[in-house]
């Protein structure tokens, strides 16, 4: 039950495990603990160098030594979890940071995952080996010596190899045989491209601008610039209780505002600019007209002040923070009704289905509710898991009582502020969107050039091979050379008896295998033949001369209609199907749909002389043999190409249908154009 009460983690997190070298050689628990603390100090020092000036969106990079894992499956290690909120760039900066740590600390092996699991493989999904899927890649991705390592799947023992590798075994294999576990170069390049630009990218993602802020906030941001992140998030994620705090603005009044240069991340600055808010009269804040050149400066300053006001109000009403003297006030169950922290904690429990769908107010529901309240009160000091901004609010509230303000000096300092950064990057036009799509997915023009008409025979052959291929329990797969369901003379069952005179090597393999081979296609055909369910492909000429024929002309009013078939009357196995086909043909006879199909060219025949005494009807009947059959391959090719060209290089029905079959039109057209060029 405690684990359910503690599990309030949201989905926007990245989790990392750092495994130092040499701990497995230590015998006593005290030695392991001392060595782990030394490594913790070293890694903390190295990480602080790499993450300098970085502003975290929600949670910073943090690690803690774990001597004994709860599951008992992990060796002693360092563990950390970071919630990145709306800025996914924090997650990839952590990947960059971990890769640098594996270079700085000898023998360090790192595993990093998020709510999606092995997200590094998701980024490199186009370059994964054939065996890689969510079921077989568990605990197989690691960082070591600045590179990505992938524990290979044992192809020789595919059926016996475990799908999930033990972490301790994986770490040992990486350190002993790093070349064996090194991920292929395309995977390395995909990850490197995602974190390209660091550490210079840290400054590129920052935005500096001048705001009109209360002097207290200006001093707070000067001592701790990272406070801007919880303040902006608090304002953008405000609820009705927070809005009530912004009406009065009791802590941050506009009377002592000064001009201050504030550094945001681009994500935070964009969030703040696109959030609309108008100050109420009781707050004392007044903004210039919207068309004034200083409106943005004062408007953004008001929003930041509201964010700080919300943080202080949350810290006061959370029911778990320290007061101005540093003492933690006592909390009772009856006081939780108005506790903001308890409200958020309870909401998290409901999302995690802690109450198991029980009716609110029932005996079982109330029992679980009391346990949750007691757990919350007893663990109120760790509620930063529930309210990540509670520590920021507590810090602001405690510093407010000890701030000393020199307004004259601050106003004099505001005359020499740095220049504002250009914020034109907020507006993205169609050209910028096309550029980003081209960098990410390639040029649409290039794809259109590749979508030339491929060889008709090649596409038809590929489709035919796919249709002839046997599908297994995992679905249909593109046929390899020599595999087809039409391996004609194979028996349905092939036992282990050795056949003399034919393929002795295969016979020996079958004998050694000592298993029963089953051909489901042959078995199905045999059953259909026994039950006489096979419908003749073309039997119109066999029944044409019979008076009992079921098939007459479409104009025959006496034609059997499906609605006239009596339920109790026994029909031949294929009679009902023929009736459906006849009725469909009669409906299509009056349309021009037949003219839309591409037909095969008629075979050239020698000129036929009409014999004397031959009637015109007999001659017309003989001309029936000269009809042009539909070219199925050409029609399929034509329809697929029209669909593919209408996709304009993007995803669509043609590529989605042909891709899983192993047929890629762009590749076929490329080969065709290359051959034509030669």
N, C-alpha and C positions, 0 to 999 in steps of 0.2 A: 504493500500500500504506500509505503514511503516513496518508492520509486515513481509511482504515478503522481504523487503530490509534488515531487521535485521536478518532474518532466514538464516544464513550461517553455521549452525551447521552440522557437518559430522556425520557419523553413528557410529564412534568408541567412544561412550560416555556413561557414567553412571551418572544418575541424582538421587539426594537424597533430601528428604523432612524431616525435623526434627520438630516435633510438641511438644513444651514444655507443661508442666502441669500448670494449674492455670490461664492462660491468659483469659479463657472464663469467669472467675469470676470478672474480672476488668471491671469497668464501663466506665471510660474515655479513650480517645485515647492516652493521654499523659502517663497514667499509663501503658497501654499495651506496648507502645514504650519503656519506661524505663525498664520494666520487660524483654522485648525481648532483649534489649541490655545487660542486666545483664546475661541472659542465654547465649547469644552469647559469652561473655567474658569467662564464665565458660567452655563452650564447646570448645572454642579455646584453652584454657589452658590445658584441659584434652586431646584433640587430639594431641597437640604438644608433650606430654609425650609418646604417643603410636607410633607416626610416626617419632620419632627421628632416624636419620641416614638413613632414607628411601630416595632413589633416584627415583623420579618420571620420568616416561618415557616421558611424554608430559606435562600434566597439573597436578598441585598438588591438594590435597584435600583442598577445600575452601568453605566457607559458607558465606551467607549474609542475614541479617534480612529482611523479607518481611512482612510489616505491612498490606498491602491490596493487595490481589491477583487480577489480571486483570479480571479473570472470575467471581470473587466473590464467588466461591465455596469452597475455602480453608480458614481455619482460619489462624490467624497470625502464622508464622513459620519461620524457617531458611532453606534456599535453596542453593544448590550448584550443579555444573556440572563439571565433570572431563573427559577430553579426554585422553584415554589411548593408542591410537595408536596401535603399533604392540605388545605391552606387555600387554596381558590380565590379567596378575598377578596383575596389579594395580587395576583392577576392584574388584578382590576378596580380596585384602588387604583393600579396602574401606569397603567391607562387614564386615570384621573382625573389622575394626575400628568403624563402626557404632554399631556393637553388643557390643563392649566394652563401647561405650558412653551411651548406654541404661542401662548398669550396673552402670556407674558412676553418671549419672544424673537421679535423681528420677522422675518417671512419664514420661520420654521421650519416645515418640513413633516415629518410623522412617519408612518411605516408601522409597524403593530404586528400580529403574527400569533402563533399558538401551534401546537401539534401538529395541531390540526384545520384550520389554515389561517386564512381570514378569519373569525375567531370573532365579530367585531362584526356581521357580516351574519347569523350564526347566531342571535345574540340578537334581531335585528330581522327574523327570517325571515317573520313574518306581514305585513310591509309592503314586501317587495322588489318591484321592477318585474318584469314578465313575463319579461324576457330573462335575469334573474339566475339562474344555477345554478353549481355548482362549476367547470364548465369555462369559463365566460365571466367569472367575477368575479376571476380571478387578477390580483393587483397593481393592483386598481382602487379599493381602500379606503385613505383617508389621513385624517390629522387636520391641520387648519389653522385658525388663529385661533380655537381653542376649539370647533370644530364638525367634524362628520364630512363628508367629501367622497367622492363616488362618481363615478368616471370613467364617463360615459354610454356606452352601446353605440350605435354608429351604425346606427340602424334603416334608413336609406336605403340603406346598403351592407352589409346583414347578411351576405351571402355573401363579401364581400371584406374585411370588417373583421377584424383579428386578434383572436383570443380572449384573448390575453395582451398587455397593453399594456406597452411599455418604461417602466421606472420614471422615467428621465430625462424622457421625453416627458410622462408623467403629472404630474410635479412642475412642469414648465414650464406646462402647461395650467392647473393649479390656481392658480398665482401670477398668470397673465395673465387668466384668466376664472373667478374664484372663484364667481360666481353660476351659471355654467353647470355646475360640478361639485358644487355644494352638494347634499347628499343631501336627499330629501324630509323634511318635518317629522315624519311618523310614525317614520321611522328615527332622527331626532335624539331624539325623545321616548323611544324604547325604550332607547337608550344612556344618556340622561340619567337615566331611572328606575333603571337598574342601578347607577349610581354616585351616586345621590341620598344626601345626608347628609354627604358629605365636605366639609370636613375634620373636622367635629364627630364624625363616625362613628368616627374613629380612637380617641377616648377611650371611646366607647360599646362598642367591641369589646374593651376591656381589662377584666381582672378582678384585683382586689387582694385578697390574703389573707395571713394570718399563719402562718408555718411554723416548725418547730423545725429549724434547720440548723446544720451545723458552722460555726464562726466564719470559716474560710477561704472557704467558699462565700458567706457573707453579705458579706464584703468584696469578693469578685470581682463579685457581682451589683450592688453599690453603684457600682463603677467602670464596669461594662459590663452594663446590664440585659438587653441582647439575648442574653447567654449562656444565658438560660433556655430559649431555643428549641432550640438543639442538644442541651442536656441532656435536655429532655423527649423529644425525638425519639429520642435515643440509648437512653433507657430503654424507650420503647414499641416500638422496633424491635430490641431486643437479641436476640442469638443465643447459642448455647451458649458461645462464647468469652467473650462479654460477661458471661454469668451467672457464669462462673468468676471474673471480676474482682470481682463483687459479693459473693462468698462471704467474701472476706478484708477488703475495704474498707481497704486499706493506706494510702491517702492521706487519707481523710475518715472519721475516727473519731467516735463519738458522745459522747466524754468532754467536749468543749468546745463543745457545742451552745448556741446562743442563739436567742431569738425574733427573727425577721426578717420584715418586710413585703415580700412578693414580688409583682411585677406580671406576670401572664400575659396572653396573648391568650385569648379565650374558647375558641378551638379547642385551644390547648395545655392549658388547664385541664381541658377535657372529656376530652381524651386521657389526661391523668394520672389523673383521678378514676376512669376506667373500666378502668384497667390494674391488675390484681391482682398483689400480690407480698407474700411473707412473708419477713422477714429470717432468715437462719440464725444459729445460736448463735455460730459462730466469728467472725462479723462484729462482735459486740459490741453490735449494735443490739437494743433491746427496745422493744416498743410497748405501750401501755396496752390494756385490754380493748376489744373492738369497741363495747361499749355505753357507753364512757366519752365524755363530751363533748369531750375533747381527743384522741380517737383519730385523727380526720381530720387534725388539725394535725401530729401526729407521723408519721402514715403518709405523708402527702404530702411531708413533709420528708425522710423516708428515701428515697422514690422519686427526689426531686431529687438527693440525695447520690449515689445509685446512678448517675444519669445523668452527673454530673460524674466519678465514678470510671471509668465506661466511656470517656468522652472522653479522660481521661489515659492509660488503658490502650491505647486505639487509637493515640494519638500515640506512645507508646513502642514499640509493636509494628508500626507501619505500615512501617517500613524506609525512611522518607523524610523524617522530621522532624528538626529541629535539636535538639541536646541543650541542657543548661543553660548551656553556654558560647557557644551560638549557632552552633556548627560543625555542618555536615551530615555525618553519618557515611557512610563509603563503603559501597556496596551491591554485592554480587556476585551472580551468577546462582545460585550454590549456596545463598545465603541467602534466596531468594525463597519457598522452600517454606513457611516459617513467617511470611511477611510478610502482614499483613492487607490492606494496600493492593493487593498483587499479586493476592490471592485475589479481591477485589472487581473489580479491573480485568479479570482473566481471565473472571469471570462475565459482565461487560458485553460482552466480545468474543464470547462464545458466544451471547448474546442477539442480537447484531447479525450472527450467522452469518458471523463472520470466518473460521472454519475450513471453510466451504463444504461442510459435511456429510461431511468426510473422517473416516475411521476413526481413532480415537485410538490413537496409537502407530505409525501408518504413516509412511513417509518424508516424504510431503508435509505431513502434520500436524505432524511434529516440526520441519520447516523453518519453517513459519509460527509455531510456538511459540517457536522461538529468536529470530525477528525481533521477536516481541511482547515477549520478555524484554529484548532489547537496547534496544528503544524505551522500555520502562518505566524501565529504569535510567538511560538518557541524559536522560530527561525527568522524573525523579523530583521535581523542584521544582514541577511543575505538576499534581501529583496531586490537587489540590483539586477537579478536575473529576470524579475518581473517588470521592473521599471528601470530600464537602462539609464535614464536621465536623472534618477533620484540622487546619484552621487554628485552629478553636476549641480543640481539644485541645492544640495547641502553645502557644496563648496562655495557657491555664490552667496548663500545666506550667511555662512560663517565669516566670509571675507567682508561683507557689507558693514559689519559692526567694527571692523578694524581699519577701514579705509580712511586715508587722509587725502583730501582734495585741495589742489592749488589751481583754482580756475583761471587765474591770470596767467600762470605759466603754461597751462594747457592751451589757452587761446592764442598765446604767442607762438607756441609750438605748431599750432594748426596752420600757421601762415606758410610753413615750409614742408607741406605734405608731399609725398611722392605723386607722380602723375597717374591718373586713372588708366587702367587697361582698356583697350578697345573691346567692346562687347558685341561687335557685329557678328560674332560666331553664334549668337542666339538665333539669328535669322538664317534659316537654311532654305535656299532656293532649289528649283528642280535640277540645276546643274550640279550642285553639291550632292544631292541625293544620288544622281546617276554616277557621280564619281565614287561615292562610298560603295554603291552596289557593284561597280566595276572592280574596285579593289578587293571586295569580299568574294564576289561570285564570278568575276570575269565580264568581258564586254558582251552586250547583247548583239551588237553588230557582228562580232566574231562568230557568235553562235549561229546567227542567221546565215553567214557565209558558209558555215559548215553544214547547214541543213539543205545541201543540194540533193538532188534526186539520186538515191543510191541505186545500185543494180537491182533490177526487178527479180532476177533469178536468185540473187544472193539473199534477199529478204524473204522471198517465198520459201527458199530452202531452209532458212533459219526457223521460220514459223512452222514449217512442216516437221523439222527435227524436234522442235519443242513439243508439238502435239503428239509425236510418236514416242516421246520419252515417258518412262514410268515415273509416277510420283510416289514418294515415300510418305511416312507418317509425319515428317516435318514439312511437307508441302512439295510443290513442284520445283524442280531445279533445272537449270539449263543443261541440256545433254552434252556429255563429253563425247569425244570421238569414239565411235564403235559401240555406243550404248543406245539401244532402241528397244521399244516394246515389241518390235516385229522380228525378233530373232526367231525365225520361223520354226525350226524343227526342234526347239528345246522342249523336253517333256514337262508336264505340269509339276511332277514331283521327280527330283533326281536324288536318289539315295546315295549311299556310300559304297555300293558295290563297284568293284574295279571292272571297267569295260576293256575287253581285249581288242587290240587292233586299232583303237581310236584314241588319240590324245592321251597317251599313258601318263604324261606329266599332270594333266588336269585330273585324271582318275586318282593318281596318288595323292594329290592335294585334297580331293574330296574324301578319300579314305582316311587321311590323317585328320581331316576336320571332324569327321564322325558326327556330322549334323545333317538335318533334313532340310533341303532347299525346296522352297515353294514358289511356284510361278503363278501369281494371282491372275494375270492376264489370260494365261492358257486355261486356268480353271474356270474363269468367267466365260470364256468362249465355249468351253465344253458344255457348261450348264445351259447356255443359251441354245446351243445346237440340240441338246437333248429335249428341251422344252419347246423347240421350234419357234423361238421368238425372233429369229432373224428375218427381217423384211427384205424382199427382193428389191434391188436397186431400180430396176426398170422392167416392168412386166406388162406395159400397156399393149404390146403387140401380141402377147400370149392370150390375152382375154378379148382381143378385138373381134375375133371371129365367133365368139361364143355368145349364144343367146342369153345365157345366165350371167353375163358380165355385170359387175358392179359399177363399172366406169362407162358412162355414156358421154354424149356431148354436153356442153355447158348450157345449151339451149333446151335440153330435154326437160320438159315440165314434170316428167315422172321420176326425176332424180330423187334418190333417197335423201331425205333431210335428217339432220341430227335430232331435231325435235320430235320426229315421227318414229324414232326407234323405240320400241317397247322395252321397258326396263327388264322384263323377264325373259326376253328373247336372247338366246345365246348367239353371240357373234364370234366370228373367227378372231384369232389374236390380233391381226393387223387390220381388221375391218374398220374399227373405230378411227384409227389413225388415218386410213385412206379417206374416210368421210370428212374428217377435219381438213385434210389437204385439198380435197375436191371443193369443199365449200370456200376455202381460202382462194383457190384459183378462180372460182366464179366471181368472187368479190373484186379480185385484181384484174379480171379480164377487161373491164370497162375503164381502166386507168391507163396512164402512160408510163407507169413505173418501170415496165420492162424495157423501155427505150433508154433508161438512164444507166443500164448496166453495159459494161464493156464486154464485147463478144469476141470469140475466137474467129479468125479468118477462115472461111470455108475452104475446104480442100479443092483444088482444081481438078475437075473431071473432064474427060473427053466429051466432045459434043455428041449428044445423043439424038439419033434420028427417030422420029415417031414412026412406029410400025403401022402399016395399014390395018385398019380395023380396031385400033386402040382407042378407047373412049377418053374424053377429056378428064373425067373424074379419076380414071385409073392413072392417067398421067400426073394429075395433081397429087394423088396419093403417093406416087413414087417420089415426087418432089419434097415430101415431108422429110425424107432422109437428108435433104440439103439444108436443113435449118442450122443456124449458127448458135452453138451452145455458149453459155456465159463463161467468160474467162475469170474463174474464181481468183486466181493468183493476182491478175491485173487489177481486179476490183478491190481486193484487199489492200494492195499496194497503193492504189489511188486514194482510197479513203484514209489510210494511215498517214500518207504524205500530206493530204489536205489538213488533217488534224494537227500534224506536227508543225506545219508551216504557220498555222493560225496561232500556235503558241508563242511565236516570235522569240524563240530562244529560251522561254521560261518553262516551268513545269506545266504539264497538262496531261490529258488522257492518253495520248500516244506514247509519250515517254514513260508515264507511270505504268502502262500495260506492258510495254516492251522491255523496260528496264529489268524487272525481276526475271524475265526470260533470258537475260543475258544479251539482248539485242539492243545496241546503242546506235541510233541512226547517225549521230554526229561522228562516231568513229568509223562507221561504214562509209559515210560520205567523204571523210578525210582520206581513207584508204583509196577510194575510187578516184578522187582528185589527184592523189599522189601518183597513182598508176597512169592516169591520163597525162600528167606532167612528164612522166618518164617516156 
